[in-house]
């Protein structure tokens, strides 16, 4: 994924904060810190055939290539994208 696509992906996350900064700058404030709240990434489900969640439905839960609750390969890639974006 190109840097431009990554930036476009992250833009909706940053846009609300960016809209408030010009007004704050006019009042003599300066930005010192940005806090980003994020979910924990794409993780494998906790459900398994023997778990409580696995027993409440007759349907089978998808099989993951990682252990339960671990970050998936795609989740790791997504976290890397965020890391590269914020380091720029």
C-alpha positions, 0 to 999 in steps of 0.5 A: 500500500502506498504512503498516499493510500495510507494517509487517506486511510488515516485521514478520517481519524485525524480530521476532527482534531485538525479542524479544531486546531486553527481556531485554537492557534488564533487564541494563542494556544500551541499544540503540545501533544496528540493522543490517539485512541485505537482499538487493539487491532485485528485479533483472532476470536476467543471463540473455539468449539469448546468455549462458551461462545462455541457452544451457544451456536450450532454454526462453526466459528472460523479457523484462524492462523493465530492463537485466540486473542493474538494479533493476526498477520493483517492486524500486524500489518495495520499496526505497522502502517500506523507506526510508519504514518505517525513516525512521518 
